[in-house]
Amino acid sequence: MPPRKTAAYRLDPFDLRLFIAVLERGTITSAAAAMNLSLAAASTRLKALDDRVGVPLLDRAKAGSSPTAAGRALARHAQRVLGEVEALHAEMARFGAGLRGTLRVAGNTAAVALALPSLMGEFLVHHPDIDLDLQELPSEAVLDALHRRAVDVGLVADHVDTSGLHVQPFGTDRLCAALPSKGAGRARTLAFADLLARPFVGLPAEAGLSRFLQQMAARAGRVPRHRVRVRGPEAVMQLVDAGVGVAVLPAAAAQRFKGRSTTLRPLADAWALRRLLVCARPEAHEAPAVRDLLAFLAARAPAA
């Protein structure tokens, strides 16, 4: 029998990153820009990747590119391989100067906007051989990224299913209503449903907190009417103070940026008090950089 044709599986990690970027962004054009490549160069590398594997990896259309069955299989392995390459860099950096590793961390709005920035500064100062790639995602998307090996460590609220992951507590996320003081009333607490008749000021629609509040509003059969969405709790609170509308934010953020004409009220809803959890895949502890970050976060977790 003639010998079977075998694929030359000498795959460049850069090409794997480009392929994953196409899947995440939906188009080769957007992925090329993210990877600092021309469209022609990106297309050439992807075509060469097809040739090395031996089958097409992408279905290309005017609306964008989607993975073939082979592409989905490659994506599963590519996420694992790229994660292990980053872990290798982080560990080898301990033995040789100039080699750096990157830890990929994702968290919900409360974690990324409030809890992590100051802590990450301290961590980076004490770990000069490690870089951090920090992104904000809804809690559900953080878990999905962990299972796909797209991130190494995630911070989520406790309303999601964390089974199969290493989990450690990281304080609480208490939500409150921020209202213009004029017309705020005297109630000590407010139900979220009572706010839905009023205009809202909010974070971007893709922010984890925005998506969570949208789900809670849907449970009440309502849709919040946003007059404006802005980036960051500080801008939200400035607009509330100006009388534009009401907002729901973690209490720590609301108190930090509270203006003179703003009143804060705790939300009475049971879901408004959420525990924050640090999650990682069980095998992630094999990477010293991940162990260091988990130990650091455990030692500095805010009091519940």
N, C-alpha and C positions, 0 to 999 in steps of 0.2 A: 504494500500500500504506500502511496506517496506520503511524505511527511506532512503533518498538519501545519498550517500556517499559524504562527504564534505572534502575538503583538509584542512590540518592543516597549516594555513598560518602564522606560526611562523618563519619568515625568518630572518636569521642573516645578518646584513649589510655587514659583511665580505664576505659572500657567494655571495651577490649581486655584490660586487666589483670584486670578482673573475669571476663571470659570464660575467660582462661587459668587463673585461680584455680579456676574450676569444674572444668575438666579435670584440674587437678593434685590437687584435694581430693575430687572425685567427687560432691559435692552442692552445690546452690545455698546451702543453709543454712550450710555450713562456709565457702564462699567469701565469703558476705556478712559473716560474723564476721571473717574475715581482712582484709576491706577496710573494716571499721568501718561497715557498712551494715546497715539493717534488712532482713529477708527480703523484705518488700514492696517496698522501694526497689530491691533487687538484681533482683527478678523484673521490675519495671517497666523497668529499664535493659536487661535482657537481651531483653525483648519488643520494646523500641524498636530494639535492635540487629538483631533478626530483620527488623523492618519496613524498616529502612534497606537491609539487604542484599537483601531480597526473598524469602528462603527461610528455613525453620527451621534453626537452627544446633545445637540440642540435642534429643536424644530424652530426654524426662523420664519417670522411673518412680519408684516408691516406693523402690527400692533406690538411686537416684541418677540422675545425668544423664550421658549419653555423647554425643560429637559425632556429628552427621550427616556425610555426605560433604562437604557445604559447610562444616560446622564444622571438619572436619580441615584443609580447604584454608585456612580463615581462620586457624587456629592456626599453620600454617606461616609465613604472612606476618606474623601478629601478633608472633611471637617476634622476627622480623627487625626489624620496625618499632619495637618497644619497645626493642630493643637499640640501634638507631640513635638513638632519642630520647635515651637515657641517654648515649650517646657524644657527641651534640650538646651536651647540658647540660655534660658534663665539659670539652669543648673551648671552649664559649662562656664558661665560668666564668673562663677565662684573660683574657677581654677586658672583663668587667663584674663588678662586685662584687655579691654577694648571690645569684648563680646558681650552683647546685651540681650536680655530677654524681655518679652512683653507679656504681661498678664492681662487677659481680657475680662473686664468686670462689667456687669449690667445690673441695673437696679431700677426700682419704681421711682416715681417723682419724689416721694418723701425722702428716700435714701439719697438719691443723686443730688437733689437741690439743697438738702439741709445737712444730713448726717455725714456724708462722705467727704465733701471738699476739704474741710480742715483736717480730718483724719488722714486723708490720702497725702496731704502735704507732709505730715509727720512720717508716714510710712516711706515715702519716696526719699526723704532726707536720710533715713536710716538704712535704705536699701538702694544705693547708687547704681547697682548693676541691674535694676529692674525698672522697666517702663510700664505704664498703665494705659490701657485703652478703655476708657470709661464711657458708657452710653446709657441713656435713659430709655426704658421700655416698660410697657405694662407688665404686671406680675406674671400673667399667663405667658407672655412672649419671652420673659426671662427664663421661665422653666423650659419652654420649647428650645431656646438657644442652648441651655445646659444639656438637654438630652441630645441635641444635634452636635454637641461639642463645639459650638460656635463661640461659647464663652467659658471661662474657667470658674468664675465665682459669680453668684447672683444674690441680690437682696430683694426679697419679695414680701408682700403682706400675707398674713396667715389665712386668707380666704381661698387660697389655691392649694391644689393637691401636691404635696412635696414627697410623696412616697417614692422610695428607691434612691433618695438623695441623702447625703450627710447634711444635717440641719442643726444650726445653733441659734439661740435667741439674739436679737439685736435691738432691744428696747421696744418702744411703742410708737405708733403713728396715730395721734389724736386729731381728728378733724373738727374744725369749727367754722361757723358762719361769720363772715365779715360784712357789716352793713354800714351804710352812712348813718351817723348818729341821729340825724333828723329823721324821725319816723321809725326808729329802731324798736320802740316799745320797751316794756319793762320786764318781759319774760326772761327768766334766768337761762333757759335753754330753748332751742328751736328744733322742730322736726324738719328734715330736709324737704319733705313734701310741702311744707308751708312756705318755702322759699321759691317754689317753682312758678308761682304766679308773677314773680318779680323779674326784671331784666338782670342778666348775669354778666359779670366780667370773669373771663376764664383764661386758663393756659391753652396752648395750641391743642387742636382736636386730637392730635396723635399722642399727646402726653399721657402717661399712664394714669394719672389722677383724673384727667378729663374723660378717658374711656370708662374708668370705674364709675364716675358720677353719672355718666350717660346710662350705664346699666342700671344703677339705682333709680334713676328717674323713670326708666322704662318699666321697672317693677311697679311704680306708682301710676303707670299709664300716662306719663307726661313726657314732654320734650322741653328741656331748658331753652330759653330764648337768650342767646348771647348777643349783647350789643357789640362786644369787641373781645378778641382773644389776643393776648400778648405773651411774650416770652419772659418767664421768671416771676416769682412771687412778689418781688419789689414793685414791678410795674403794675401787677394786679392790684396791690394795696394802694398805690397812688391813685388809680382810677376809682376805686371804691371811696377813698377819702374825698375825691372830687365830686362824689355823688352820682357817678355814672350807673352803678348797679351794685348787686351783692355778689359775694364770692364764697367759695368753700375751699379752705386751704388747711394744711397741717397747722396745728395751733402754734408750734414753734416759729414757723414762717410768718404767720399772721401777726403774732406778738412782736416779732423782730422789726417788721416794717409798718406797724400800726401808726396811722396819722392821728392828728388831734380830732378830726371829725369822723373817726371810725369807731364803731362799737363791735366788740367780739362776743359771740354767744356760742357755747359748746353745742354741738349737734346732739339731740336726744336719741338718735337712732343707734341701735346696738352695734351696727357695722361701723360706726364712726370711730370706735376705739379698736385699733388693729395692732397686732404684734408684728414687728418686722423680724424677718428671719434671714439668716445668711445660709446659702445653699451651695453645695458643690457635689460633683459626682464622687462616689466612694473611692474610686481609684485615683482621684485627683491628689490625694494625700501623698502619692508617690513622688510628686513634684515638690522639691523643697520650697520653691517660690510660693506655691499655693499654700503649703503648710504654714509658711511664715505669715502670709496675709490672713489666713483664718485665725491663727493664734493672736495676731495683732488686733483683729476686729473683736475677738472674744474678750481680750483684756481691756478694751476701751469701749465696749458696748455701753450705750447710755443706760442709766437706771430705768427700770420699768415704771 
